[in-house]
């Protein structure tokens, strides 16, 4: 008879997600995971099968949480304000919960790291990024953009998102990020007039 798994799964998954986010898939060894999660090898394999499948679980969780943040703006907040709030919270607000803004985005990091190495992982992260872009598009439509304009602005905003996430790894100051976000949203507001 096998021993029962003896750890609190949500806490262990959250610790691993943060480790994967900070270090990436390839630089995170199984030993790193076990130490960070505070579990043994047999418990890991019993609960998660293998590192790659576990990474997918963490990636999907990260995507769900990110999409939730996009949708979690107060109901009375205008749509463009909600988009801007999403970006600003990701660069300034995350420090409040112990996340460093220079980790970038786990989804964007995965696309960059795994393209040409593990295309399935890269494509999975790309799918989640596409879902975020649809969220951007829907908010822009709510703000009054016509369907084609909303699609074009959402695509531009996603390229901005990807770029600012990569540039965050350069350790720019909050002021530099906020100035870029302000400029981007000033352009979006002027396009919607």
C-alpha positions, 0 to 999 in steps of 0.5 A, a space after each residue: 500500500 502506498 503512503 498518502 501524500 502529506 502536504 497542503 497542495 495549494 500552498 505547495 503549488 503556489 510556492 512552485 509557481 513562484 519558483 517557475 515564474 522567477 527562474 523559468 522551466 529549464 533552470 528549475 530542477 526537481 531538487 529546487 522544486 522539492 526543496 521549495 515545496 517542502 515535499 519528498 520525491 515520492 509525494 511529488 510524483 504521486 501528486 504531479 506525475 512529472 516536472 513538465 506536467 506540473 509546470 503546465 498546471 502552474 502555467 494554467 493557474 498563472 493564466 487563470 489568476 492573470 485573467 481574473 485580475 483583468 476581470 476584477 476591476 470594480 464594476 463602476 470603473 470605466 473599461 479603459 481605466 480597468 485596463 490601465 489599472 490592470 497594467 499598473 497593478 502588475 508593476 506597482 501593486 505586486 510588490 505589496 504581495 511579495 512579487 518582484 516586478 522584474 520577473 516579467 510574466 510567466 506566460 511571456 517568459 514561457 513563450 520566450 524560453 520554450 520557443 524552439 525548445 518545447 513548442 507545445 509549452 510555448 504554444 500553451 502559453 501563447 494560447 493563454 496570451 491570446 485569451 488575455 488579448 480577447 479580454 483586452 478587446 472586450 474591454 475596448 469594445 465596452 469603451 466604445 471601440 468598433 469591432 475592428 478598432 477594438 481588435 487592432 487596439 487589443 493587438 497593439 496592447 498585447 504587443 505592448 504587454 509582451 514588451 513591457 513584461 520583457 523590459 521589466 527584467 531589465 529592472 527599470 524603475 516604477 516611474 519608467 514603467 508608469 510613464 510608459 503605461 500612461 503614454 500607452 493609455 493616453 494614445 488608446 484614449 485618443 484613438 477612442 475619441 
